[in-house]
Amino acid sequence: MAEIISAMRLVLAPTLALLLASTTFAQNRKSPSIEQVSEDYSFNIKAGRVWTDTGIDLNGGDRVHIYGADLDCAGPYPGEKAHLPLPSAPGGALLVKLEPEANPIAAVPDADFPVNVPSHLYLGVNAWRCRGTLPVRVHVDWHKPAPDQ
């Protein structure tokens, strides 16, 4: 029995030492960190203009929050829906898209979405015969690798 205990100590001691060393090494390794920086923007989107270029370039990993309302536009009447940028959304709704040729997305009452690829933010109003200006706030969480320390 004493021989078995001695043999177990010979096997377990180095295994335990190796396990502790690898755990300590893993805790001390620097992993790449992400620095999150946020920025807020305000826009007045005119209903008579199809798309407004916000000037905001986005990258994969960024997150966009859009806060706005909708304009009180009459209609759209059944014959007018075909003229709207997004016929399935209500008339006067705030719209967003990430590329000039992309399909728009309704951002009413608000929108919150991740960005997967480099993009550019455009805002618009789902309107055909609508007037007015829609105040919009955009909040962007920029995800950038932290500088090396």
GUVEXSE-47152 format. One record per residue: x, y, z of N, C-alpha, C in turn; chain; residue in one letter. Coordinates in Angstrom, 3 decimals, always signed. Example, Ala and Ser with C-alpha at 12.3 -4.5 7.8 and 13.67 -1.06 7.14 Angstrom:
REM GUVEXSE-47152
      n_px      n_py      n_pz     ca_px     ca_py     ca_pz      c_px      c_py      c_pz  guvex  drendren
   +13.190    -5.690    +7.800   +12.300    -4.500    +7.800   +13.200    -3.300    +7.800      A         A
   +12.850    -2.250    +7.080   +13.670    -1.060    +7.140   +12.900    +0.030    +7.870      A         S
***
This chain:
REM GUVEXSE-47152
      n_px      n_py      n_pz     ca_px     ca_py     ca_pz      c_px      c_py      c_pz  guvex  drendren
    +0.807    -1.180    +0.000    +0.000    +0.000    +0.000    +0.864    +1.264    +0.000      A         M
    +1.933    +1.249    +0.747    +2.847    +2.386    +0.791    +3.482    +2.612    -0.567      A         A
    +3.737    +1.511    -1.297    +4.320    +1.647    -2.631    +3.348    +2.320    -3.590      A         E
    +2.062    +2.035    -3.473    +1.049    +2.643    -4.346    +0.954    +4.139    -4.067      A         I
    +0.954    +4.514    -2.790    +0.883    +5.926    -2.419    +2.108    +6.659    -2.931      A         I
    +3.277    +6.053    -2.819    +4.513    +6.659    -3.321    +4.448    +6.851    -4.832      A         S
    +3.951    +5.880    -5.547    +3.827    +5.966    -7.005    +2.836    +7.055    -7.399      A         A
    +1.740    +7.171    -6.677    +0.738    +8.200    -6.974    +1.327    +9.587    -6.753      A         M
    +2.141    +9.758    -5.711    +2.779   +11.048    -5.457    +3.720   +11.406    -6.590      A         R
    +4.457   +10.441    -7.103    +5.387   +10.693    -8.205    +4.658   +11.126    -9.470      A         L
    +3.470   +10.591    -9.697    +2.704   +10.938   -10.899    +1.930   +12.229   -10.692      A         V
    +1.282   +12.388    -9.533    +0.418   +13.535    -9.295    +1.178   +14.836    -9.078      A         L
    +2.314   +14.803    -8.420    +3.055   +16.037    -8.127    +3.441   +16.783    -9.400      A         A
    +4.081   +16.142   -10.398    +4.418   +16.875   -11.624    +3.172   +17.323   -12.399      A         P
    +2.127   +16.512   -12.396    +0.899   +16.870   -13.113    +0.275   +18.109   -12.482      A         T
    +0.224   +18.170   -11.168    -0.334   +19.310   -10.461    +0.510   +20.561   -10.711      A         L
    +1.824   +20.425   -10.696    +2.714   +21.558   -10.954    +2.510   +22.095   -12.370      A         A
    +2.386   +21.205   -13.335    +2.167   +21.604   -14.723    +0.823   +22.310   -14.872      A         L
    -0.194   +21.812   -14.236    -1.520   +22.414   -14.288    -1.501   +23.817   -13.704      A         L
    -0.854   +24.010   -12.558    -0.764   +25.331   -11.940    +0.028   +26.298   -12.810      A         L
    +1.094   +25.845   -13.413    +1.920   +26.702   -14.275    +1.139   +27.149   -15.500      A         A
    +0.393   +26.248   -16.110    -0.358   +26.617   -17.316    -1.496   +27.571   -16.980      A         S
    -2.118   +27.424   -15.811    -3.181   +28.331   -15.405    -2.621   +29.727   -15.177      A         T
    -1.477   +29.823   -14.523    -0.848   +31.111   -14.276    -0.446   +31.763   -15.591      A         T
    +0.114   +31.003   -16.520    +0.510   +31.535   -17.830    -0.705   +32.061   -18.577      A         F
    -1.804   +31.329   -18.555    -3.013   +31.742   -19.273    -3.571   +33.026   -18.691      A         A
    -3.456   +33.223   -17.373    -3.970   +34.436   -16.758    -3.092   +35.637   -17.075      A         Q
    -1.811   +35.427   -17.289    -0.897   +36.528   -17.546    -0.789   +36.905   -19.020      A         N
    -1.277   +36.056   -19.909    -1.216   +36.379   -21.341    -2.123   +37.551   -21.638      A         R
    -1.659   +38.456   -22.482    -2.479   +39.600   -22.861    -3.344   +39.196   -24.040      A         K
    -4.627   +39.375   -23.884    -5.524   +39.119   -25.008    -5.902   +40.463   -25.604      A         S
    -6.166   +40.489   -26.909    -6.514   +41.767   -27.520    -7.810   +42.294   -26.897      A         P
    -7.804   +43.560   -26.541    -9.001   +44.137   -25.940    -9.660   +45.077   -26.939      A         S
   -10.919   +45.347   -26.697   -11.678   +46.235   -27.556   -12.012   +47.483   -26.756      A         I
   -11.752   +48.621   -27.356   -12.063   +49.892   -26.723   -13.371   +50.378   -27.334      A         E
   -14.331   +50.703   -26.489   -15.608   +51.184   -26.995   -15.695   +52.686   -26.793      A         Q
   -15.923   +53.381   -27.876   -16.074   +54.824   -27.860   -17.434   +55.119   -28.484      A         V
   -18.154   +56.049   -27.916   -19.480   +56.385   -28.424   -19.503   +57.818   -28.920      A         S
   -20.406   +58.077   -29.870   -20.562   +59.420   -30.390   -22.023   +59.633   -30.754      A         E
   -22.520   +60.849   -30.518   -23.903   +61.201   -30.816   -23.963   +62.237   -31.929      A         D
   -24.986   +62.123   -32.755   -25.200   +63.028   -33.879   -26.667   +63.446   -33.892      A         Y
   -26.944   +64.621   -34.435   -28.322   +65.093   -34.617   -28.492   +65.538   -36.062      A         S
   -29.648   +65.201   -36.624   -29.956   +65.553   -38.005   -31.392   +66.033   -38.096      A         F
   -31.655   +66.883   -39.088   -33.009   +67.271   -39.447   -33.226   +66.749   -40.859      A         N
   -34.036   +65.713   -40.979   -34.249   +65.038   -42.255   -35.477   +65.634   -42.934      A         I
   -35.289   +66.182   -44.118   -36.384   +66.802   -44.866   -37.157   +65.733   -45.635      A         K
   -38.472   +65.815   -45.545   -39.333   +64.828   -46.199   -39.235   +64.902   -47.720      A         A
   -38.985   +66.064   -48.261   -38.922   +66.221   -49.714   -37.660   +65.655   -50.341      A         G
   -36.697   +65.307   -49.534   -35.432   +64.758   -50.037   -35.453   +63.252   -49.812      A         R
   -35.182   +62.486   -50.843   -35.300   +61.038   -50.718   -34.326   +60.495   -49.689      A         V
   -33.026   +60.780   -49.819   -32.028   +60.274   -48.868   -31.096   +61.387   -48.438      A         W
   -30.752   +61.369   -47.160   -29.782   +62.310   -46.609   -28.538   +61.525   -46.232      A         T
   -27.403   +61.929   -46.793   -26.116   +61.322   -46.467   -25.662   +61.921   -45.139      A         D
   -25.542   +61.097   -44.121   -25.163   +61.586   -42.793   -23.675   +61.890   -42.678      A         T
   -22.879   +61.369   -43.607   -21.435   +61.534   -43.509   -20.792   +60.586   -42.502      A         G
   -21.561   +59.616   -42.011   -21.049   +58.684   -40.997   -20.615   +57.385   -41.663      A         I
   -19.317   +57.106   -41.616   -18.783   +55.834   -42.094   -18.756   +54.855   -40.923      A         D
   -19.155   +53.623   -41.179   -19.239   +52.592   -40.148   -18.374   +51.407   -40.519      A         L
   -17.973   +50.644   -39.516   -17.166   +49.440   -39.732   -17.791   +48.263   -38.994      A         N
   -17.388   +47.068   -39.390   -17.868   +45.868   -38.715   -17.581   +45.944   -37.222      A         G
   -18.563   +45.592   -36.416   -18.426   +45.649   -34.972   -19.032   +46.890   -34.354      A         G
   -19.291   +47.928   -35.168   -19.949   +49.124   -34.649   -21.416   +48.797   -34.387      A         D
   -22.053   +49.579   -33.544   -23.491   +49.409   -33.271   -24.145   +50.776   -33.404      A         R
   -25.281   +50.816   -34.090   -25.979   +52.070   -34.372   -27.338   +52.064   -33.682      A         V
   -27.646   +53.181   -33.033   -28.948   +53.392   -32.399   -29.532   +54.646   -33.048      A         H
   -30.737   +54.544   -33.584   -31.382   +55.682   -34.243   -32.674   +55.984   -33.509      A         I
   -32.818   +57.254   -33.125   -34.002   +57.695   -32.397   -34.696   +58.770   -33.214      A         Y
   -35.933   +58.524   -33.547   -36.702   +59.494   -34.315   -38.168   +59.180   -34.173      A         G
   -38.962   +59.858   -34.936   -40.402   +59.625   -34.912   -40.840   +59.448   -36.359      A         A
   -42.028   +59.857   -36.644   -42.465   +59.884   -38.032   -43.220   +61.180   -38.258      A         D
   -43.294   +61.566   -39.511   -44.036   +62.772   -39.867   -45.496   +62.411   -40.046      A         L
   -46.354   +63.357   -39.726   -47.782   +63.141   -39.894   -48.142   +63.486   -41.333      A         D
   -47.985   +62.487   -42.202   -48.298   +62.677   -43.623   -49.645   +62.033   -43.917      A         C
   -50.419   +62.687   -44.736   -51.675   +62.065   -45.157   -51.341   +60.902   -46.084      A         A
   -52.057   +59.815   -45.921   -51.809   +58.665   -46.790   -50.751   +57.773   -46.208      A         G
   -50.139   +56.958   -46.971   -50.313   +56.925   -48.414   -51.617   +56.236   -48.792      A         P
   -52.176   +56.739   -49.834   -53.367   +56.114   -50.372   -52.935   +54.922   -51.217      A         Y
   -53.817   +53.950   -51.442   -53.410   +52.734   -52.158   -52.635   +52.990   -53.449      A         P
   -53.013   +53.967   -54.224   -52.307   +54.254   -55.480   -50.948   +54.906   -55.280      A         G
   -50.694   +55.434   -54.097   -49.432   +56.124   -53.829   -48.354   +55.218   -53.255      A         E
   -48.729   +54.081   -52.702   -47.751   +53.188   -52.054   -46.599   +52.822   -52.978      A         K
   -46.868   +52.654   -54.251   -45.812   +52.276   -55.203   -44.739   +53.357   -55.324      A         A
   -45.056   +54.589   -54.948   -44.100   +55.698   -55.067   -43.217   +55.849   -53.832      A         H
   -43.540   +55.120   -52.767   -42.771   +55.245   -51.528   -41.475   +54.441   -51.603      A         L
   -40.412   +54.907   -50.930   -39.160   +54.140   -50.895   -39.349   +52.757   -50.254      A         P
   -40.259   +52.659   -49.264   -40.539   +51.389   -48.591   -42.064   +51.250   -48.457      A         L
   -42.708   +50.687   -49.484   -44.175   +50.614   -49.495   -44.784   +49.890   -48.293      A         P
   -44.051   +48.996   -47.658   -44.599   +48.246   -46.524   -44.599   +49.059   -45.223      A         S
   -43.905   +50.192   -45.177   -43.836   +51.024   -43.969   -44.860   +52.151   -44.058      A         A
   -45.259   +52.676   -42.923   -46.222   +53.782   -42.934   -45.656   +55.023   -43.625      A         P
   -46.524   +55.817   -44.185   -46.108   +57.097   -44.758   -45.569   +57.998   -43.665      A         G
   -44.475   +58.678   -43.939   -43.852   +59.569   -42.966   -42.886   +58.886   -42.018      A         G
   -42.711   +57.560   -42.162   -41.808   +56.821   -41.275   -40.344   +57.155   -41.575      A         A
   -39.524   +57.160   -40.548   -38.084   +57.342   -40.700   -37.495   +56.066   -41.295      A         L
   -36.628   +56.225   -42.301   -35.977   +55.094   -42.956   -34.469   +55.194   -42.796      A         L
   -33.811   +54.044   -42.838   -32.359   +53.986   -42.736   -31.842   +52.963   -43.743      A         V
   -30.665   +53.221   -44.270   -29.968   +52.217   -45.081   -28.477   +52.454   -44.952      A         K
   -27.700   +51.395   -45.263   -26.255   +51.437   -45.044   -25.428   +51.511   -46.321      A         L
   -26.069   +51.530   -47.449   -25.393   +51.675   -48.744   -26.339   +52.412   -49.677      A         E
   -25.817   +53.156   -50.656   -26.710   +53.900   -51.556   -27.735   +53.012   -52.268      A         P
   -27.353   +51.813   -52.650   -28.256   +50.931   -53.391   -28.953   +49.891   -52.512      A         E
   -28.759   +49.967   -51.196   -29.357   +48.980   -50.282   -30.852   +49.213   -50.132      A         A
   -31.560   +48.173   -49.726   -32.977   +48.309   -49.413   -33.116   +49.033   -48.080      A         N
   -34.078   +49.957   -47.982   -34.254   +50.681   -46.723   -34.925   +49.820   -45.659      A         P
   -34.731   +50.249   -44.419   -35.325   +49.598   -43.258   -36.088   +50.678   -42.491      A         I
   -37.286   +50.361   -42.021   -38.044   +51.313   -41.213   -37.384   +51.441   -39.845      A         A
   -37.226   +52.658   -39.380   -36.589   +52.919   -38.090   -37.589   +53.575   -37.138      A         A
   -38.814   +53.084   -37.156   -39.864   +53.657   -36.319   -40.368   +52.591   -35.373      A         V
   -40.453   +52.808   -34.080   -40.189   +54.098   -33.450   -38.694   +54.378   -33.314      A         P
   -37.873   +53.360   -33.147   -36.420   +53.518   -33.062   -35.786   +52.320   -33.753      A         D
   -34.483   +52.408   -33.987   -33.762   +51.278   -34.584   -32.467   +51.076   -33.817      A         A
   -32.075   +49.831   -33.700   -30.837   +49.461   -33.029   -30.294   +48.254   -33.777      A         D
   -29.102   +48.379   -34.364   -28.587   +47.264   -35.150   -27.065   +47.260   -35.176      A         F
   -26.494   +46.062   -35.310   -25.043   +45.952   -35.447   -24.644   +46.165   -36.901      A         P
   -23.417   +46.588   -37.092   -22.864   +46.746   -38.427   -21.908   +45.580   -38.653      A         V
   -22.082   +44.886   -39.759   -21.261   +43.704   -40.032   -20.118   +43.960   -41.004      A         N
   -20.281   +44.911   -41.894   -19.262   +45.208   -42.903   -19.118   +46.726   -43.008      A         V
   -18.024   +47.216   -43.568   -17.897   +48.668   -43.757   -19.109   +49.221   -44.497      A         P
   -19.672   +50.294   -43.961   -20.916   +50.858   -44.480   -20.907   +52.370   -44.327      A         S
   -21.980   +52.983   -44.831   -22.167   +54.426   -44.744   -23.641   +54.662   -44.438      A         H
   -23.957   +55.517   -43.488   -25.321   +55.684   -43.004   -26.090   +56.748   -43.782      A         L
   -27.274   +56.355   -44.261   -28.207   +57.249   -44.948   -29.536   +57.229   -44.206      A         Y
   -30.169   +58.404   -44.111   -31.481   +58.514   -43.480   -32.458   +59.130   -44.470      A         L
   -33.716   +58.745   -44.355   -34.737   +59.291   -45.236   -36.106   +59.201   -44.593      A         G
   -37.087   +59.755   -45.296   -38.473   +59.721   -44.849   -39.266   +58.953   -45.891      A         V
   -40.093   +58.064   -45.448   -40.944   +57.275   -46.338   -42.106   +58.166   -46.790      A         N
   -41.820   +59.005   -47.778   -42.815   +59.990   -48.183   -42.810   +60.178   -49.692      A         A
   -43.959   +60.553   -50.184   -44.059   +60.899   -51.597   -44.548   +62.332   -51.698      A         W
   -45.707   +62.617   -51.183   -46.235   +63.985   -51.162   -46.329   +64.442   -49.713      A         R
   -45.205   +64.562   -49.099   -45.153   +64.892   -47.679   -44.168   +66.035   -47.491      A         C
   -44.508   +66.928   -46.579   -43.623   +68.055   -46.276   -43.278   +68.024   -44.793      A         R
   -42.178   +68.658   -44.492   -41.795   +68.781   -43.098   -40.383   +68.289   -42.867      A         G
   -39.947   +68.421   -41.639   -38.601   +68.020   -41.234   -38.720   +67.109   -40.018      A         T
   -37.950   +66.069   -40.045   -37.976   +65.069   -38.985   -36.674   +65.147   -38.188      A         L
   -36.732   +65.520   -36.896   -35.504   +65.523   -36.086   -35.114   +64.085   -35.733      A         P
   -33.840   +63.785   -35.917   -33.334   +62.423   -35.684   -32.044   +62.501   -34.890      A         V
   -31.924   +61.594   -33.915   -30.671   +61.449   -33.173   -30.065   +60.098   -33.534      A         R
   -28.763   +60.088   -33.739   -28.029   +58.853   -34.035   -26.932   +58.703   -32.988      A         V
   -26.872   +57.522   -32.401   -25.829   +57.200   -31.428   -25.042   +56.022   -31.993      A         H
   -23.728   +56.178   -32.102   -22.878   +55.113   -32.636   -21.912   +54.659   -31.558      A         V
   -21.904   +53.354   -31.302   -20.891   +52.738   -30.445   -19.802   +52.226   -31.370      A         D
   -18.661   +52.919   -31.384   -17.535   +52.531   -32.235   -16.761   +51.425   -31.531      A         W
   -16.474   +50.366   -32.205   -15.676   +49.272   -31.635   -14.337   +49.257   -32.335      A         H
   -13.317   +49.658   -31.612   -11.971   +49.738   -32.187   -11.013   +48.987   -31.289      A         K
   -10.032   +48.299   -31.856    -9.020   +47.654   -31.011    -8.308   +48.698   -30.165      A         P
    -8.097   +48.401   -28.909    -7.381   +49.306   -28.024    -5.930   +49.404   -28.460      A         A
    -5.313   +50.580   -28.301    -3.909   +50.703   -28.664    -3.049   +49.791   -27.797      A         P
    -1.923   +49.321   -28.359    -1.005   +48.468   -27.600    -0.497   +49.221   -26.381      A         D
    -0.409   +48.494   -25.293    +0.058   +49.138   -24.057    +1.486   +48.774   -23.777      A         Q
***
